[in-house]
Amino acid sequence: MFSSPTQRANRRKLLVFAGTFLALAVIGLLYSYSRPAIYRAGARVQINPGAVQVEAAVSTGGTQGTNVPRSLLNELQVLTSRPLVKAVLEKMSDTQRDTASRMGADPIAALQAGLQATVAEGTDVVEVSSRGPDAAFAAMLVNELVVAYTGQLNDAYAKTSGSSFTQISDEVAKLTQKVQSQRRQIEDFRLRNNIVSFEREENEVLGRVKGQTEALNKAQEKLAIAEGKLRAMTESAAAGRPFALSVRPNATLENLEQRASQAREELSELSRGYTPAYMAMDPRARAIRNRLAELDRQIVNQRQSSGQVAQSDQSSALADARDEVNAARDTVARMAQQASGNRGVLQQFAARFNEFRTLRDELAPLESLLRDATQRKARLEAGEATRRPLVRVVESAFAPREPWQPQYTRDAAIVLGGAFLLALLAMWVVELFNRVDAPPTWVVSQPSPYPLPYPGNPNYGLGYDPRQDNVAALAHRMPLAVEYDGRATMLPPVIQPRELLQEELAGIMTNASPTVLLFAHLLLRGVSPEEAVALHGSDVNMAARILHVASGHEGDGSRVAARDIPLDSALHEVIVNTFKTTPAGDAQPLLGDANAKPVALNDLTTELLYAAHDAGVDQPAEVTPDALRYTYVAFLARQGIRMADLARAVGQMSAAQAAIYSAMAPAGKRLGLDQVERLMPAVRQAA
């Protein structure tokens, strides 16, 4: 069964698409499903790395230990480090180590490459994951890694904490020894130099010197007072004026006055509580009045005796003043001599005291350091629980059931989609290089104005009716210009018959009568309808296996030169079946009736239409003798035959016809007549 060029192109497209799609899909799916499965196991762990003691300077001098938290990001690096993975691998069983050894030359690096630790944002929860070809091994590795990390973190804290405690204890011991040694040195220096304390006044030498200085100042002050008093008394005595003596205190008089004042207070107190009549009868009140009267009398007597003593002493007061001045002068001289003698001792003691203070100042920083170290040690002991690290497993790792990568279903869908697109691309590329140029586009500028037979072909019984609006009518328009590849060429009017499909030709020849069948075979060898009607038995040369076509005229009036057509086996068989014998040089027409008369071309055209109708050809009215011959000439032209050889096979052509057939030729080298296939597939099938 022969197909049209469109069907062949569609079959080629289907084969290219299906072949490319299947090849790419098979290769892609094989590659996708041949990749080993990678499993991912993960665990969630809450990590508190603890804190460390860090020394910080304080404003009062010295340092102070503070707790600084450890960095969680640093712990993540430790969690996936090579030493930890190596420690886990060494604790595995022989079977598990064999599984790890199959991962490569360096199994530790392979395991480390599959590990990952990430922190959940805003928390101290770490997700530890492991990727590998063995699901159970990946889960076991994560769990063992967490256990090993917990042990290592506790060991590191124990070492760090013990080292810190030992260090601070050593520091306290050394500082204590230095402070004690410095204190002994200061105490020895103090005892050797008789230094009591850091207060200058509390030391014996300084106190003695200070006392002498104060005594000298007081003696000088008394001397000045005594000299002034003596000078005043001397001047008063020289002028004959009495001078006031200093009143000596009288203890008896003062005692009497004090007792009298107390008695008056008691009497006044009684008068506020009792009436005068009662007080006159009260023995206590009378006793107080009597005592008060006696005290007043004694006070008067004592004051009189004191005045007499003062008058008698004015004469001796001047002598006492002179003695007082002389005694003050002696005291000042003696104290001044003592002060000058102690000046050297004072200078030596001041130098030693300054040295003592320097030693004490040197001791102060050591004592401050010792105090700070002692406090740090106490805080270190008290805050051990707050610095201790904590690792708590929130979720343990378990062996996954599905692989993490690759995702076979998704990758298979991607492979099939990519294969589909690449198959479409391959089909487009193949069709790009196998594209057949479309026939020229005919531009009808003036149709025939009458439905009559074509003037140049009086035997052609089909005319053009401009009122018909169908494909058959449009095929018979008479163009004045042809447009091909965008170029318009003015050509004489020419009829463009319908090009039939191979299936249509096979159906027509199957349903044709013997005469019409021979007529169709002749048309499909390039013989024109007029030439076929004019053929006789003498034109058939069975010995030379040729069919001689005499010169004549085409339907359009053009002259056609004589030519010989090869007599193939199919045509020979049809001629023999038509004549029931082999024609040999007689004048009987090849296309004759029972009376050996030639059949009219109009009758042959009509019977050809019958055969087309019976074959189920669409638009059978378009199946004309010119359509069959046009189909054959187009068959040769599409094979790339040279136009000269085409004219030698089918006869001379007009310029318009040559332009049409030339447009059908594919690109490439032109072929000779003996290089092309001259027998159509439908004719070969009918034979």
C-alpha positions as CSV (number, residue, x, y, z in Angstrom):
1,M,0.0,0.0,0.0
2,F,1.6,3.3,-1.1
3,S,1.3,6.5,0.8
4,S,1.4,10.1,-0.1
5,P,4.5,12.4,0.6
6,T,2.6,13.9,3.5
7,Q,2.0,10.4,5.0
8,R,5.7,9.5,4.4
9,A,6.8,12.7,6.1
10,N,4.5,11.9,9.1
11,R,5.8,8.4,9.3
12,R,9.4,9.7,9.2
13,K,8.5,12.2,12.0
14,L,7.0,9.5,14.1
15,L,10.0,7.2,13.7
16,V,12.4,10.0,14.5
17,F,10.4,11.1,17.5
18,A,9.8,7.6,18.8
19,G,13.3,6.5,18.3
20,T,14.8,9.5,19.9
21,F,12.4,9.5,22.8
22,L,12.8,5.8,23.5
23,A,16.6,6.0,23.3
24,L,16.9,9.0,25.5
25,A,14.3,7.7,28.0
26,V,16.0,4.3,28.3
27,I,19.4,5.8,28.7
28,G,18.2,8.4,31.2
29,L,16.1,5.9,33.2
30,L,19.0,3.4,33.3
31,Y,21.3,6.1,34.6
32,S,18.8,7.5,37.1
33,Y,17.9,4.1,38.6
34,S,21.5,2.9,38.5
35,R,22.6,5.5,41.0
36,P,23.1,4.2,44.5
37,A,20.6,5.3,47.1
38,I,21.8,7.8,49.7
39,Y,20.1,7.6,53.1
40,R,20.0,10.5,55.7
41,A,19.7,9.9,59.4
42,G,19.4,12.8,61.9
43,A,19.2,13.4,65.6
44,R,18.3,16.5,67.6
45,V,20.6,17.3,70.6
46,Q,20.3,20.1,73.1
47,I,23.9,21.3,73.9
48,N,24.9,23.7,76.7
49,P,28.7,23.9,76.3
50,G,29.1,25.5,79.8
51,A,31.3,28.4,80.8
52,V,35.0,29.1,81.6
53,Q,36.6,31.4,84.1
54,V,38.2,34.5,82.5
55,E,40.2,37.1,84.4
56,A,39.1,40.7,84.1
57,A,40.7,43.9,85.5
58,V,38.7,45.8,88.1
59,S,38.8,49.5,89.0
60,T,40.0,48.9,92.5
61,G,43.1,47.1,91.2
62,G,43.9,43.5,90.5
63,T,41.7,41.1,88.6
64,Q,38.4,39.4,89.0
65,G,37.3,36.0,87.5
66,T,34.0,36.0,85.5
67,N,32.1,33.1,83.9
68,V,32.2,33.4,80.1
69,P,29.9,31.0,78.1
70,R,31.6,28.8,75.5
71,S,30.7,29.3,71.9
72,L,28.1,26.8,70.5
73,L,29.5,27.3,67.0
74,N,32.9,26.2,68.1
75,E,31.3,23.0,69.5
76,L,29.7,22.3,66.2
77,Q,33.1,22.2,64.6
78,V,34.2,19.7,67.3
79,L,31.1,17.6,66.8
80,T,32.0,16.9,63.1
81,S,35.8,16.9,63.5
82,R,38.0,14.2,62.2
83,P,39.4,13.2,65.6
84,L,35.9,12.6,67.0
85,V,34.9,10.6,63.9
86,K,38.1,8.5,64.2
87,A,37.3,7.8,67.9
88,V,33.8,6.6,67.0
89,L,35.1,4.5,64.1
90,E,37.7,2.8,66.4
91,K,34.9,1.8,68.9
92,M,32.8,0.2,66.1
93,S,32.6,-3.5,65.6
94,D,34.5,-5.3,62.8
95,T,31.4,-5.6,60.6
96,Q,30.7,-1.9,60.9
97,R,34.3,-1.0,60.2
98,D,34.1,-3.2,57.1
99,T,31.0,-1.2,56.0
100,A,32.9,2.1,56.5
101,S,36.0,0.8,54.6
102,R,33.9,0.2,51.5
103,M,33.2,4.0,51.3
104,G,36.7,4.7,50.0
105,A,40.4,4.8,50.6
106,D,39.9,7.2,53.5
107,P,36.7,6.1,55.3
108,I,37.1,8.8,58.0
109,A,37.1,11.5,55.4
110,A,34.1,9.9,53.7
111,L,32.2,9.7,56.9
112,Q,33.1,13.3,57.8
113,A,32.0,14.5,54.4
114,G,28.5,13.0,55.1
115,L,28.2,14.7,58.5
116,Q,26.4,18.0,59.1
117,A,25.5,19.9,62.2
118,T,23.2,22.9,62.2
119,V,21.7,25.0,65.0
120,A,17.9,25.7,65.1
121,E,17.5,29.4,64.9
122,G,16.9,31.0,68.3
123,T,17.6,27.8,70.3
124,D,20.5,25.7,71.5
125,V,19.2,22.6,69.8
126,V,21.6,21.1,67.2
127,E,20.5,18.8,64.4
128,V,23.2,16.3,63.6
129,S,22.8,14.4,60.4
130,S,24.7,11.7,58.5
131,R,24.4,10.7,54.8
132,G,25.5,7.3,53.4
133,P,24.6,4.3,51.4
134,D,23.7,2.3,54.5
135,A,20.6,3.5,56.4
136,A,21.3,1.6,59.6
137,F,25.0,2.6,59.6
138,A,24.1,6.3,59.1
139,A,21.7,6.2,62.2
140,M,24.3,4.3,64.3
141,L,27.0,6.8,63.4
142,V,24.9,9.8,64.5
143,N,24.0,8.2,67.8
144,E,27.5,7.0,68.6
145,L,28.9,10.4,67.6
146,V,26.6,12.1,70.1
147,V,27.7,9.7,72.8
148,A,31.4,10.2,72.0
149,Y,31.0,14.0,71.9
150,T,29.2,13.9,75.3
151,G,32.1,12.0,76.9
152,Q,34.7,14.2,75.3
153,L,32.9,17.4,76.4
154,N,32.7,16.1,80.0
155,D,36.4,15.0,80.0
156,A,37.4,18.4,78.6
157,Y,35.4,20.2,81.2
158,A,36.9,18.0,84.0
159,K,40.4,18.7,82.8
160,T,39.8,22.4,82.3
161,S,38.0,22.7,85.7
162,G,40.7,20.8,87.5
163,S,43.4,22.7,85.8
164,S,41.7,26.0,86.7
165,F,41.3,25.0,90.3
166,T,44.9,23.8,90.5
167,Q,46.1,27.0,88.9
168,I,44.1,29.3,91.3
169,S,45.2,27.2,94.3
170,D,48.8,27.5,93.3
171,E,48.3,31.2,92.8
172,V,46.8,31.6,96.2
173,A,49.6,29.6,97.8
174,K,52.3,31.6,96.1
175,L,50.7,34.9,96.9
176,T,50.2,33.9,100.6
177,Q,53.9,33.0,100.8
178,K,55.0,36.3,99.3
179,V,52.6,38.3,101.6
180,Q,53.8,36.4,104.7
181,S,57.5,36.9,103.7
182,Q,56.8,40.6,103.1
183,R,55.0,41.0,106.4
184,R,57.9,39.3,108.3
185,Q,60.3,41.6,106.7
186,I,58.3,44.7,107.7
187,E,57.8,43.5,111.2
188,D,61.6,42.9,111.6
189,F,62.3,46.3,110.3
190,R,59.7,47.8,112.7
191,L,61.2,46.1,115.7
192,R,64.8,47.0,114.8
193,N,63.9,50.7,114.4
194,N,61.4,50.9,117.3
195,I,58.5,51.9,115.0
196,V,55.2,51.4,116.8
197,S,52.7,52.0,114.0
198,F,52.2,53.8,110.8
199,E,50.8,56.9,112.7
200,R,53.7,59.3,113.3
201,E,52.3,60.5,116.6
202,E,52.1,56.9,118.1
203,N,55.9,56.4,117.8
204,E,58.0,57.1,120.9
205,V,60.7,59.3,119.2
206,L,58.2,61.3,117.3
207,G,56.0,61.6,120.3
208,R,58.8,62.8,122.5
209,V,60.1,65.3,120.1
210,K,56.6,66.6,119.5
211,G,56.0,66.8,123.3
212,Q,59.3,68.8,123.8
213,T,58.3,71.1,121.0
214,E,54.9,71.7,122.5
215,A,56.5,72.2,125.9
216,L,59.0,74.7,124.5
217,N,56.2,76.6,122.8
218,K,54.2,76.7,126.1
219,A,57.3,77.8,128.1
220,Q,57.9,80.6,125.6
221,E,54.3,81.6,125.9
222,K,54.5,81.7,129.7
223,L,57.7,83.7,129.5
224,A,56.0,86.3,127.4
225,I,53.0,86.5,129.7
226,A,55.2,86.7,132.8
227,E,57.4,89.5,131.3
228,G,54.3,91.4,130.3
229,K,52.8,91.1,133.8
230,L,56.1,92.2,135.4
231,R,56.4,95.2,133.1
232,A,52.8,96.3,133.9
233,M,53.3,95.9,137.6
234,T,56.6,97.8,137.5
235,E,55.1,100.7,135.6
236,S,52.2,100.9,138.0
237,A,54.5,100.9,141.0
238,A,56.7,103.6,139.5
239,A,53.7,105.8,138.9
240,G,52.3,105.2,142.4
241,R,49.1,103.6,141.2
242,P,47.8,100.5,142.8
243,F,47.7,97.5,140.5
244,A,45.1,94.8,140.4
245,L,46.3,91.5,141.7
246,S,45.1,88.3,140.3
247,V,42.3,87.0,142.4
248,R,43.2,83.7,143.8
249,P,40.4,81.2,143.9
250,N,38.8,80.7,147.4
251,A,37.6,77.2,147.7
252,T,35.8,77.8,151.0
253,L,33.9,80.7,149.7
254,E,32.9,78.8,146.6
255,N,31.7,75.9,148.7
256,L,29.6,78.1,151.0
257,E,28.0,79.9,148.0
258,Q,27.2,76.5,146.4
259,R,25.6,75.2,149.6
260,A,23.6,78.4,150.1
261,S,22.3,78.1,146.5
262,Q,21.2,74.5,147.1
263,A,19.3,75.6,150.3
264,R,17.5,78.3,148.4
265,E,16.5,75.9,145.7
266,E,15.1,73.5,148.3
267,L,13.2,76.2,150.0
268,S,11.8,77.5,146.8
269,E,10.7,73.9,145.9
270,L,8.8,73.6,149.2
271,S,7.1,76.9,148.8
272,R,5.6,75.8,145.5
273,G,4.0,72.8,147.1
274,Y,2.9,74.1,150.6
275,T,1.3,77.2,152.1
276,P,3.4,79.7,154.1
277,A,1.5,78.7,157.3
278,Y,2.4,75.1,156.8
279,M,6.0,75.9,156.0
280,A,6.1,77.9,159.3
281,M,5.1,74.8,161.2
282,D,7.1,72.3,159.1
283,P,10.3,71.3,160.9
284,R,12.1,70.6,157.6
285,A,11.3,74.0,156.2
286,R,12.5,75.7,159.5
287,A,15.7,73.7,159.4
288,I,16.4,74.8,155.8
289,R,15.8,78.5,156.7
290,N,18.1,78.2,159.7
291,R,20.8,76.5,157.5
292,L,20.5,79.2,154.9
293,A,20.9,82.0,157.4
294,E,24.0,80.4,158.9
295,L,25.5,79.9,155.4
296,D,24.9,83.6,154.5
297,R,26.6,84.7,157.7
298,Q,29.6,82.5,156.9
299,I,29.8,83.8,153.4
300,V,30.0,87.4,154.6
301,N,32.8,86.6,157.1
302,Q,34.7,84.7,154.4
303,R,34.5,87.6,152.0
304,Q,35.8,90.0,154.6
305,S,38.8,87.9,155.4
306,S,39.7,87.4,151.6
307,G,39.8,91.2,151.1
308,Q,42.3,91.7,153.9
309,V,44.6,89.1,152.4
310,A,44.5,90.7,149.0
311,Q,45.6,94.1,150.4
312,S,48.5,92.5,152.3
313,D,49.9,90.7,149.3
314,Q,50.3,93.7,146.8
315,S,53.8,94.3,148.2
316,S,54.9,90.8,147.6
317,A,53.2,90.4,144.1
318,L,55.9,92.4,142.4
319,A,58.6,90.1,143.8
320,D,56.6,87.0,142.7
321,A,56.3,88.4,139.2
322,R,60.1,88.8,139.0
323,D,60.6,85.3,140.2
324,E,58.1,84.0,137.7
325,V,59.9,85.7,134.8
326,N,63.2,84.3,135.8
327,A,61.8,80.7,136.2
328,A,60.1,81.0,132.7
329,R,63.4,82.1,131.2
330,D,65.3,79.1,132.6
331,T,62.6,76.7,131.4
332,V,62.7,78.1,127.8
333,A,66.5,77.9,127.7
334,R,66.5,74.3,129.0
335,M,63.8,73.1,126.5
336,A,65.5,74.8,123.6
337,Q,68.7,73.0,124.4
338,Q,66.9,69.7,124.5
339,A,65.1,70.3,121.2
340,S,68.4,71.1,119.4
341,G,69.9,67.8,120.8
342,N,67.0,65.7,119.4
343,R,67.0,67.2,115.9
344,G,69.5,64.5,114.6
345,V,67.6,61.7,116.2
346,L,64.4,63.0,114.5
347,Q,66.0,63.1,111.1
348,Q,67.2,59.5,111.4
349,F,63.9,58.3,112.6
350,A,62.1,60.1,109.8
351,A,64.3,58.3,107.2
352,R,63.6,54.9,108.7
353,F,59.9,55.7,109.0
354,N,59.7,56.6,105.3
355,E,61.5,53.3,104.4
356,F,59.0,51.5,106.6
357,R,56.1,53.1,104.8
358,T,57.6,52.2,101.4
359,L,57.8,48.5,102.5
360,R,54.2,48.7,103.6
361,D,53.1,50.2,100.3
362,E,54.8,47.4,98.5
363,L,52.9,44.9,100.6
364,A,49.5,46.5,99.7
365,P,49.3,45.2,96.0
366,L,50.4,41.7,97.1
367,E,47.6,41.7,99.7
368,S,45.1,42.9,97.0
369,L,46.2,40.1,94.7
370,L,45.9,37.6,97.4
371,R,42.4,38.8,98.3
372,D,41.3,38.6,94.7
373,A,42.8,35.2,94.2
374,T,41.1,33.9,97.4
375,Q,37.7,35.3,96.2
376,R,38.2,33.7,92.7
377,K,38.9,30.4,94.3
378,A,35.8,30.6,96.4
379,R,33.7,31.6,93.4
380,L,35.3,28.8,91.3
381,E,34.3,26.3,94.0
382,A,30.8,27.7,94.4
383,G,30.0,28.1,90.6
384,E,31.1,24.7,89.4
385,A,27.5,23.6,88.8
386,T,26.7,26.6,86.6
387,R,29.8,26.1,84.4
388,R,29.3,22.4,83.9
389,P,28.3,21.5,80.2
390,L,25.1,19.6,79.5
391,V,24.2,17.4,76.5
392,R,20.6,16.2,76.2
393,V,19.3,14.0,73.4
394,V,15.9,15.4,72.2
395,E,15.4,12.9,69.4
396,S,17.7,10.0,68.6
397,A,18.5,9.0,65.0
398,F,16.7,6.1,63.4
399,A,17.3,4.1,60.2
400,P,15.3,5.8,57.4
401,R,13.1,3.7,55.1
402,E,13.2,5.9,52.0
403,P,16.4,7.2,50.4
404,W,17.2,10.8,50.8
405,Q,18.8,11.1,47.4
406,P,18.3,10.5,44.6
407,Q,14.6,11.0,44.2
408,Y,13.9,8.4,41.6
409,T,10.3,9.3,40.8
410,R,11.2,13.0,40.4
411,D,14.3,12.3,38.3
412,A,12.4,9.8,36.1
413,A,9.8,12.4,35.4
414,I,12.5,14.9,34.5
415,V,14.2,12.3,32.3
416,L,10.9,11.6,30.4
417,G,10.1,15.3,30.1
418,G,13.6,16.0,28.8
419,A,13.5,13.0,26.4
420,F,10.2,14.3,25.1
421,L,11.5,17.8,24.4
422,L,14.7,16.5,22.9
423,A,12.7,14.1,20.7
424,L,10.7,17.1,19.4
425,L,13.9,19.0,18.8
426,A,15.4,16.0,16.9
427,M,12.3,15.6,14.8
428,W,12.4,19.3,13.9
429,V,16.1,19.1,12.9
430,V,15.5,16.0,10.8
431,E,12.5,17.7,9.1
432,L,14.5,20.8,8.6
433,F,17.0,19.0,6.4
434,N,14.4,16.8,4.7
435,R,12.0,19.6,4.0
436,V,10.3,19.4,0.6
437,D,9.7,22.8,-1.0
438,A,6.1,23.6,-1.3
439,P,4.7,24.0,-4.8
440,P,4.6,27.5,-6.2
441,T,1.8,29.6,-5.1
442,W,-0.5,30.6,-8.0
443,V,-1.9,34.0,-7.9
444,V,-5.1,34.2,-10.1
445,S,-5.6,37.6,-11.5
446,Q,-8.2,36.9,-14.2
447,P,-10.4,33.8,-14.4
448,S,-12.0,32.6,-17.6
449,P,-15.1,34.6,-18.3
450,Y,-17.1,31.7,-19.8
451,P,-17.7,28.0,-18.9
452,L,-16.6,26.7,-22.2
453,P,-14.0,24.1,-23.1
454,Y,-10.5,25.5,-23.3
455,P,-10.1,27.0,-26.8
456,G,-6.9,25.2,-27.5
457,N,-8.3,21.8,-26.6
458,P,-11.7,21.3,-28.4
459,N,-11.8,17.6,-27.1
460,Y,-11.4,18.6,-23.5
461,G,-14.9,18.5,-22.1
462,L,-14.4,20.2,-18.7
463,G,-14.7,24.0,-18.6
464,Y,-14.3,26.5,-15.7
465,D,-17.4,27.9,-14.1
466,P,-16.7,31.1,-12.1
467,R,-19.8,30.6,-10.1
468,Q,-18.4,27.4,-8.6
469,D,-16.9,28.1,-5.1
470,N,-15.0,24.8,-4.4
471,V,-11.5,23.4,-4.6
472,A,-12.1,21.8,-8.0
473,A,-13.1,25.1,-9.5
474,L,-10.2,27.0,-7.9
475,A,-7.8,24.4,-9.4
476,H,-8.8,25.3,-13.0
477,R,-8.4,29.1,-12.8
478,M,-6.2,30.6,-15.5
479,P,-3.3,32.5,-13.9
480,L,-1.5,35.3,-15.5
481,A,1.4,35.4,-13.0
482,V,3.1,32.8,-10.8
483,E,4.7,33.6,-7.4
484,Y,7.5,31.2,-6.1
485,D,9.7,32.0,-3.1
486,G,8.4,35.5,-3.0
487,R,9.3,36.3,-6.7
488,A,6.6,36.9,-9.2
489,T,7.1,36.0,-12.8
490,M,4.7,36.9,-15.6
491,L,3.8,33.7,-17.6
492,P,1.3,32.9,-20.3
493,P,-2.0,31.4,-19.1
494,V,-1.7,27.7,-18.2
495,I,-3.9,25.1,-16.6
496,Q,-2.6,23.5,-13.5
497,P,-4.2,20.0,-13.2
498,R,-4.7,18.1,-10.0
499,E,-1.8,16.0,-8.7
500,L,-3.1,12.6,-7.7
501,L,-2.0,10.4,-4.8
502,Q,-0.5,7.0,-5.4
503,E,-3.5,5.4,-3.6
504,E,-5.9,7.3,-5.9
505,L,-4.0,6.1,-9.0
506,A,-4.1,2.5,-7.8
507,G,-7.8,2.8,-7.2
508,I,-8.5,4.3,-10.6
509,M,-6.6,1.6,-12.4
510,T,-8.3,-1.1,-10.4
511,N,-11.8,0.2,-11.4
512,A,-10.9,1.2,-15.0
513,S,-12.1,-0.7,-18.1
514,P,-9.3,-2.3,-20.3
515,T,-9.3,0.6,-22.7
516,V,-9.2,3.2,-20.0
517,L,-6.6,1.2,-18.1
518,L,-4.3,1.2,-21.2
519,F,-5.1,4.9,-21.6
520,A,-4.1,5.5,-18.0
521,H,-0.8,3.5,-18.4
522,L,0.1,5.6,-21.5
523,L,-0.6,8.8,-19.6
524,L,1.5,7.6,-16.7
525,R,4.5,7.1,-19.1
526,G,4.4,10.8,-20.2
527,V,2.2,10.4,-23.3
528,S,-0.2,13.3,-23.7
529,P,-3.9,12.6,-24.2
530,E,-3.8,13.6,-27.9
531,E,-0.7,11.4,-28.5
532,A,-2.4,8.4,-26.8
533,V,-5.5,8.6,-29.0
534,A,-3.3,8.8,-32.1
535,L,-1.2,5.7,-31.3
536,H,-1.6,2.5,-33.5
537,G,-0.4,-1.0,-33.3
538,S,2.5,-0.2,-35.7
539,D,3.9,2.2,-33.0
540,V,4.6,-0.8,-30.7
541,N,8.0,-2.4,-31.4
542,M,8.0,-5.6,-29.4
543,A,11.4,-6.6,-30.6
544,A,13.1,-3.4,-29.5
545,R,10.7,-3.0,-26.5
546,I,9.9,0.6,-27.3
547,L,6.8,2.6,-27.9
548,H,7.2,5.2,-30.7
549,V,5.3,8.4,-30.2
550,A,5.1,10.4,-33.4
551,S,5.4,14.2,-33.5
552,G,2.2,16.1,-33.0
553,H,0.6,19.0,-31.1
554,E,-0.2,19.4,-27.4
555,G,-3.6,20.5,-26.3
556,D,-2.4,24.1,-26.0
557,G,-1.3,24.0,-29.7
558,S,2.5,23.6,-29.0
559,R,4.3,21.1,-31.3
560,V,5.8,18.0,-29.7
561,A,8.8,16.2,-31.3
562,A,8.7,12.4,-31.9
563,R,10.2,10.2,-29.1
564,D,10.6,6.6,-28.0
565,I,9.3,5.4,-24.7
566,P,10.6,2.2,-23.2
567,L,8.1,-0.6,-23.3
568,D,8.2,-2.0,-19.8
569,S,6.7,-5.3,-18.8
570,A,3.7,-3.7,-17.1
571,L,2.7,-1.7,-20.3
572,H,3.4,-4.8,-22.5
573,E,1.1,-6.9,-20.4
574,V,-1.7,-4.3,-20.5
575,I,-1.3,-4.0,-24.4
576,V,-1.4,-7.8,-24.8
577,N,-4.5,-8.0,-22.5
578,T,-6.2,-5.3,-24.4
579,F,-5.6,-6.8,-27.9
580,K,-5.7,-10.4,-26.8
581,T,-2.6,-10.8,-28.9
582,T,0.6,-9.0,-29.6
583,P,0.2,-6.2,-32.1
584,A,2.6,-6.4,-34.9
585,G,2.8,-3.5,-37.3
586,D,-1.0,-3.1,-38.1
587,A,-2.8,0.2,-38.4
588,Q,-5.3,-0.7,-35.7
589,P,-5.5,2.1,-33.0
590,L,-4.3,1.1,-29.6
591,L,-7.3,2.9,-28.0
592,G,-10.0,1.6,-30.3
593,D,-13.6,0.3,-29.9
594,A,-15.0,-3.1,-31.1
595,N,-15.1,-1.8,-34.6
596,A,-11.4,-0.9,-34.6
597,K,-12.2,2.8,-34.6
598,P,-10.3,5.2,-32.3
599,V,-12.2,6.1,-29.1
600,A,-12.9,9.8,-28.7
601,L,-10.9,11.7,-26.1
602,N,-14.1,13.0,-24.6
603,D,-15.3,9.4,-24.0
604,L,-12.0,8.4,-22.5
605,T,-12.2,11.4,-20.2
606,T,-15.7,10.5,-19.1
607,E,-14.9,6.8,-18.5
608,L,-11.8,8.0,-16.5
609,L,-14.1,10.0,-14.3
610,Y,-16.3,6.9,-13.9
611,A,-13.3,4.9,-12.7
612,A,-12.3,7.7,-10.3
613,H,-15.8,7.9,-8.9
614,D,-15.9,4.1,-8.4
615,A,-12.5,4.2,-6.7
616,G,-13.9,6.7,-4.1
617,V,-11.6,9.5,-5.2
618,D,-12.5,12.8,-3.6
619,Q,-13.6,15.3,-6.2
620,P,-13.6,12.9,-9.1
621,A,-14.4,15.7,-11.6
622,E,-10.8,16.8,-11.2
623,V,-9.5,13.4,-12.4
624,T,-8.7,14.3,-16.0
625,P,-6.2,12.8,-18.6
626,D,-4.1,16.0,-18.0
627,A,-4.2,15.3,-14.3
628,L,-2.7,11.8,-14.7
629,R,0.0,13.0,-17.1
630,Y,0.7,16.0,-14.8
631,T,1.1,13.6,-11.8
632,Y,3.6,11.5,-13.8
633,V,5.6,14.5,-14.9
634,A,5.6,15.9,-11.3
635,F,6.8,12.4,-10.1
636,L,9.9,12.8,-12.4
637,A,10.4,16.4,-11.5
638,R,10.4,15.8,-7.8
639,Q,13.3,13.3,-8.2
640,G,15.5,16.1,-9.5
641,I,15.7,15.2,-13.1
642,R,17.3,17.5,-15.6
643,M,14.8,19.6,-17.5
644,A,16.3,18.5,-20.9
645,D,15.9,14.9,-20.0
646,L,12.4,15.6,-18.7
647,A,11.4,17.1,-22.1
648,R,13.0,14.1,-23.9
649,A,10.8,11.8,-21.8
650,V,7.5,13.6,-21.8
651,G,7.9,16.0,-24.8
652,Q,8.5,19.7,-25.1
653,M,7.0,22.0,-22.5
654,S,6.1,25.7,-22.5
655,A,8.0,28.2,-20.4
656,A,5.2,28.3,-17.9
657,Q,5.1,24.5,-17.5
658,A,8.9,24.4,-17.2
659,A,8.8,27.0,-14.4
660,I,6.2,24.9,-12.6
661,Y,8.1,21.6,-12.8
662,S,11.4,23.4,-12.1
663,A,10.0,24.6,-8.8
664,M,9.1,21.1,-7.8
665,A,12.7,19.9,-8.1
666,P,14.6,19.5,-4.7
667,A,17.8,21.2,-4.0
668,G,21.0,19.4,-4.9
669,K,22.5,17.8,-8.0
670,R,20.3,17.1,-11.0
671,L,19.9,13.6,-12.3
672,G,19.8,12.1,-15.8
673,L,16.9,10.1,-17.2
674,D,18.6,6.8,-16.6
675,Q,19.2,7.8,-13.0
676,V,15.6,8.4,-12.0
677,E,12.8,5.9,-11.3
678,R,10.5,6.1,-14.4
679,L,7.8,3.7,-13.2
680,M,5.5,5.1,-10.5
681,P,4.7,3.0,-7.4
682,A,1.0,2.8,-8.2
683,V,1.8,1.4,-11.7
684,R,4.3,-1.1,-10.3
685,Q,1.7,-2.2,-7.7
686,A,-1.0,-2.6,-10.4
687,A,1.4,-4.8,-12.4
